[in-house]
Amino acid sequence: MNLVKSTGTFGFYTIISRILGYLRDVLIAIFLGTSFLADAFFVAFRIPNTFRRLFAEGTFNAAFVPSYTSIFVKNKAKSKIFTNEIFNLLFLGLFFLVLIIEIFMPIFVSLIAPGFTQNTQKLELAVTLTRITFPFLMFVSLSSFFGAILNSHNKFAAASAAPIILNLVLILILFFGNYLNDSLIYYLSWGVSIAGLLQFVFLYKFVKKFFVMEFNFKVKITNQVKFFFKKLLPSIFSSGVTQVNILVGTIIASFEASAVSYLYYADRIYQINLAIAGIAIGVVVLPQLSKHVFLKKKNKILKIQNKALEISMFLSIPASVALLVGSEEIISALFGYGSFSKEAVFNSAKALYYFGLGLPAFACIKVFSTFFFANNDTKTPFYISVISVALNIVISVYYFEHIGFIIIPIATTISSWFNSLILFIYLKKRDLFEFNKTFLTRFVKILFASILMGLLFKYLILTFSYQLAYGYYFKSFYLILSVFLGLSFYLILSLFIKAFKYEDIKLKY
């Protein structure tokens, strides 16, 4: 497998999805801004979408790929039986989960957004919208399972392209926003569930080569199936600890007007980079790592690990610097239109700044967790994640009353750096990872190139300060121009100082 090429394939479709997601959110910002309608919809959307991120961005891969790979290498026929048993149990479990939550939705929403209980109208609206969006959870979870099967066979394109469907459906609805008025949020909610179904159908067409659905609810729960589900629950938490932290933040932020919206828009920006720097790399390397772990090829394991971490830092560090330097200009240029006020820009930018500080940590968590998953260890990342989330909650709750919603991204960043550091310590302690000389050398070069890029980006922002001002209509063009120039400079400088080599693209692992 070519690591850089596979990451590029996954990253390409993911970037397309995130760009369309950005367009979707711009349209939402124009029509809804940070109103109570926006808060209600974002809670309804956040709940199933958080589960989508949990399942799609590493969870099923973490639990499924190592088990499936070891079975497939030994016996292809048994791997098909194993896959069908997992599918049927997932289908039944998800069906009843969705059914139970739908029945008790008022209680569920009150737990997720307790601040809404102070406003009956907002709470009732959030309950109605979440009831509409929640079936998305079942469809997208099964779709993610199909994606894990494809990833196990080093087929990354379809699984990474599937989320595009959701954004296309919602964008199509938003184009009719002027005609739908207050009904827009209901159409958007229905669009979420419909997109989930379409995603399920789309991925099944690709996965049929490796797996054909056979509904059989008298499933024999073998030791291998038990082992999978034993790994699944901790991997849900540990793979998606950043998303769990964001969900915790949403719960706390619900007590402050518009805070849910501020966090949502900030979250959308840094997630674009995280999708490649952490998620894509984790997904791509897991099948190969699992295979080499099974075959006990330590040299290849260490080579893949160092290259995965190197690519992750190469992508996340400059992005972090850019977010620190130009958070307000970025938010203003991307969302500062229509109902999105100057105050909303300022508050969302503050959240983005602190999320930016944590971006390399978010990426490291994804990559380091993958190293554990390849060794069939989901418990260690789980325990570390539990402590990390607890730390996040303590900091957020203690300081929320004093400084408001901004403590949420601060606490998320602090707990994430803690999480990544402890993961690294345990990897070293168990002799599951060690730095090689190439990584350490390139890491220093990446830092140097990122700092210089940050200085250039700051200069460009100051140069285009008038064009990037809140009221300027074409400010997004000047932001894109600044990002393009900054990125080009970073890539050229990286090649010149050999922080990245062209030959890396051709390397196979």
N, C-alpha and C positions, 0 to 999 in steps of 0.2 A: 504493500500500500504506500502511495505517496502522501505523506502527512500534510504537506503544504497545499498540494492540489486538492485533496479531500476537504481540508479545512476551507479552502477557497470556494469549492462547490457549495458546501453547507453555508458558508458565509455569504455567498452571492445571493442565494434565494432568501436568506434571512434578512439581508440588507434591503432587498426589494420589499419584503413583508413589512419591515420597520419603516421604510419610507412611505409606503401606503398607509401604515398605521399613523405616521406623522400627519399625512394629508387628512386622514379620518379625524384626528384630534384637533387639527386646525379648524376644520368645519364644525366640530362639536363646540370648540371655543367660541367661534363666531356666533353660533345659534344659541348656545346655552351659557357661555361664560363661566362664572363661578356662582351661579344662582342656586337656590334650593333645589330646582329641577335638576341641575347638573350634579349636585351632591347626591340626590336620590338615585339618579341613573348610574353614577360612578360606583356607588355601593353595590347596586344590582349587577353591574358589569364586573366589578372587582372580585366578587365572590367566586363565580365560575371561572373567571379568567385567571385568578390566583391558582385554582386547581389545575387549569390548563398549563400554567407555567411549571407547577410542581410536577405534573406527570410528563409533560412534553420535554422539559429542559433537564433531563437527567435521571428522573426517578425510575421509570421503566427500564431504561438502559442499565442503571446501576444494579437493579435486582434481576433483570432478565438476561442480559447479554452474557455475563460470565457463566451462568448455569446453562443457558442454551448452547453456548460455544463448546463447553466441555462435553455435553451430550451429543451435539452434532458431529464433533470430531470422532467420537466413538461409534455412533450409530445414527444415521440419518432418519431411519424409520421411527426410532424412539423419540427423536426430537420433534417430529410431527405430532405424535401422540401427546407429548408433554405440552406443546404449544396449544393444542385444542383443549386440553384440560384446564390450562390457565385461562384461556378465553372464556370458557363457559362459567367458570367461577367468578371471573371479573364481571361478566355480563349480569349474572344474578345479583352479585353484591352491589353493583352500581345501580341496578334497577330499583332495588329495595331502598337503597340510600336516598336516591332522588325522590322516591315515593314518600318516605318518612319525613324528609325535610320539607317537601311541598305541603304536607299536612300541618306541620308545626312551624311554618315559615314566619309567622309573627314573632314567635319566641326566638327563632334563629336570627332574624334581622336585628332584634333588640340586643342580642348578645354581640353581634358583629359591629353594630353601630349604636351603642347604648345612648349616645348623646341625642339621637333622633327621638327618643322617648319624650323629650321635652317639647317636641313639636309634633302633634298628632297627625297633621296633614302630611308632613315630610315622611313620618314613619309609615303611614298607610300607603303612600306612593311607593316607597322603597320596597315594601312587602309585595305589592302588586307586580312591580317591575322584576323583582328577584324571582318570583314564581314563574314569570315568563322566560327568564334567561337561564334558570337552573338546569333544565334538561341538557343544555350545552355541555354540562359536566360529564354526563354519560357518554355522549357522542365523541367528545374530544379525548376522553380517557381511553376509550377503545381505539380511537385513531392513533393515539400515542403508542398503544400496544403494537399496532401494525407497524408504526415507525420503528419501534425497537427491533422487530423482526427484520425489517429492511436494513437497519444499521448493523445488525449482526452479520449480514452478508456484504458489508461495506457498500451498501446502496444508500446514499445520503440525500440525493436530489429531491425525490418525491416527498419524503418526510419533512425536509426543510422548506419545501415550497407550499405545503398544505395550508399553513396559517395565512397565506395570501388570500385565500378564499374568504375568510372572515372580514378582512379589511375591504375587499372589493364589494361585498354585500352591504356593509355599513356605509361605505362611500356612496354607493348607488342610492341608498335611502336618503342620505344627507343632501344629495343634489336636489331633492324635492323638499328640502327643509322649509323654504318660504311658503309652500302650499300646505304643509302639514301642521305648522305652528305648534301648539301645545301637545298635539298628538304625536309629534316627532319622537319623543322618548319611548312611546309604546311601540312604534314601528321599529326603532333601533333595538329594543329589547327582543322583539320577535325575530329580528334579523340575526341576532346572536345565536339563538337556538337553531334557526334554519341553516346558518353557516356551519354549525357543528355537524348537522346531518350530512350536508354536502361534503364536508371534509372527510367524514367516515366513508362515504361512497367512493370518493376520489382515491383514498389510500388503499381501499380494498382492491381496486382494479390493479394496483401495482404489487400488492402483497400476495395475490393469488398464485404467483409462481412458486412461492415458498409455503403458503398456508391457505387452506380452504376451510371456511367456517362449517362446522358440523355441530348443530345444537344438540346437546346431550346433557340433560340436567341431573342425570344419575352418575355424576363424575366420581371416579375412583381417586381419592386423595392419596397419592403416592408420597414417598419420602421426599422425592425431588420437588413435588408441588408444595409440600409443607415447607421445604427449605426456601423456595421462592417467596412465599408469602411471609415467612419469617424475616426475610431480608427486605421485603417491600415496605413495610410500615416504617422501620427506621430510615430507610432510604428516602421516603417521602419527605421526612422532616429534614434530614441532613443535606440532601440535594437542593432542596428549596428553602434553605434557612434564610436567605436574603428576602425571598418572597414572604416567608412567615413573619419576618421582622417588619416588612412593609404592611402586612395585614394587621399586625399588632398596632402599628402606627396609625392605620386607618381607624381602628377601634377607638384609640385615644383621641385622635384628631376630630372625631365626630362631635366632641363636646365644644368645638370652636367653629363658628360660622365660616364657611368657605375653605376651611383648612384641608378637608378631604380633597377638594379640587386642586389646591396649591400643590399638594404632595403628588397627586396623579400626574399633573403636567410635568413636574420635575422628574418624576420616575420615568416618564416616556423618553426623555432625552438620553439619560445615561444607559438605559436599557439597550439602545441601539448598539453601543460599543460592547456592552457586556455579552450580548448575543453572540458575538464573534470571539472576543477575547477570553471568555470563560466557557460559555455553553457549547459553542460549536467545537472547540478544541476538546472539551470533555467527552462529548458524544463521539467524535471521530476517533480518538485514541483508545477508547475503552475496548472495542472488539480486538484490536491488535495486542493491547496490553494483556487482556484476558487470555488470548491464545498463547502468548509467550510465557505468561505465568504458569499456565497449564503444562507447557513444554519445558519449563524451568530454564529459560534462556535469559539469564540475569543481565548480560552485557547489552542485549537488545532492549530489555526493559528499561535500563538506566538511560540508554540513548534516546528512546522515545519520550521518557519522562522529562529529561532536560530540554529537549527540543519543544515539547508541548508547553512547558513553563516559559521558555524563551519567547515563543510566538505570542503567548498570553501577555507577557510584559511589554513586548514590542508594540502591541496594540493598545493596551490599557493605560500605560504610563503617559504617553503623549495626549491621549484623550482626557485623562485626569487633569493634566496641566492646562489644556484648553478650556475645560469647564471652570477651573479656578480663575483663570484670567478673564474669561468673557461670559460668565453665567447670565448676567442681566441682559446683555446684548443678544445672547442666544435665545433666551425666552421671549424677549421683545420681538425679535425678528421672526420667530417661528409661530408665536401665538398671539402677539399683541395687535389684534384686529377685532372689529365688531364689539361684542359685549365684554371682551377681555380688557379690563381697565388697567391703568398705570399701577394701581395698588396690587392687582393680581400679578402683574409682571414682577414687581419688586419682591413680593412674598414668595412666588414660585422660584425666582432666581436665588433667593436666600437658601431655599431647600435644595436646589440644584447644586449650589456651591458645596454644601456639606456632603451631599451624595457623591460629588466629584472627588472629594478627599478619600472616600472609601472605595472608589472604583477598582483600583488594583487589588484590594483585599477581596472584593466580591468575586473577581476573576480567579484569584488564588484559591478561594474556597472551592469553586467548581473544579479546578484542576487537581488540587490536593485530594479532594474527596474521591475523584476518579481513581487515584492511585490505590486507595483503600478498597474501592469497589472491585477493582480488577483482581484483588486478592480475596474476594468473597467476604470482605469485612465491611458490613454496613453499621455495625454496632458502635464502633469507635467514633466515626463522624457524627452519629446520632447523639451520643452522650455529650460530645463537645458542643453540638448545636443546641441542645437543651440548656446547657449552662450559658451559652451565648445569648439565646433568646431571653433567658431569665435576667441576665445583665441588662439587656436592652429595655425590658419592662421596668426594672427597678429605676434606671436612669430616667426613662421617659415619664413615669408616673410621679417621681419625686420632684422633677424640675418643671413639669408641664404647667403647673399653677403659677410658677414664677416667670417663665419666659415664653409660654405658649407653644404653638405647634412646631416651632423651629427646633425644639429639643428632639423631635422624632428623627429627622435625618442625622442629627449629631449622634444620638444614641445608636442608631443603626450602623453608622460608620465605626464608632468605638467598638461595639460588640463584634463587628465583622473583622476588624483588625485582630481582635482578641482570638476569634475563631480560627482565622488563617494561621496565626502564630502557634496556637496549640496543636493544630493539625500537623504543621511542619515539625514540631518537637516530637510528636508521637511517630511520625514517619521515620525520623532519624533514629529514635529510640529502638524501633523495631527493625531497623536496617532495611527499610522498604524504599528508601530514596537517599541519594547523595548527589551533591552538585559536581559537575565536571568542570574542567578548566575553561572550556569553550563558553559555557553558560556565564560564568563569573566575569569573563573578559567582555562578553557582549552586553551583559547587564550594565556595566559601567558606561559603555558606549551609548546604550539606549537612554540612560539618564542624561548624559551630556547632550545628545541630539534633541531630547524632549525639552530640556531647559532652553536651548537656543530657539527651538520652534516656538516655545511659549513667549519668548521675548519678541519674536517677529509677529506673532499673532496679536500681542498687546499693541505693538506699533500700528498694525493694520486697523485695529479697532479704534484707536485714537485718530488715525488718519481719516477714517470714514465715520467719525462720531456724529456728524450732521446727518448723513444718510442712514445711520443706524438708530436715530432718535425715534421715540415712540410713535410720533405722528406721521413719519415718512412712509409713504405707501409701498415703495419698492425696496424696503430695508432688507428683505429676505435675500434679494439678489446680491447685495453687498456682503451679507454674512456668508453666503455660498462662495463668493469670490475670495473672501478672507480665509475661509476654511480650505479652499482649493490651493491657494498660495502657500498656506502654512503646512498643509499635508505634503505638497510637492517638495517643499524645502526639506521637510523631515525625511522623506524617502531618499532624496538625492544625497543628503548629508549622511544618512545611515549607510548607503551603499559606498560612499566615499571613505568613511572611517571604518567600514566593514562591521557595522552593527548588524547588518543583514547582507547576505551574499546571494547573488543570482543563482548560484549553483544549488542553493538550498531547495529551490523549487523542484529540482530533478531528483533529489534524494528519496530513496525508498526505505521503508522500515518494516 
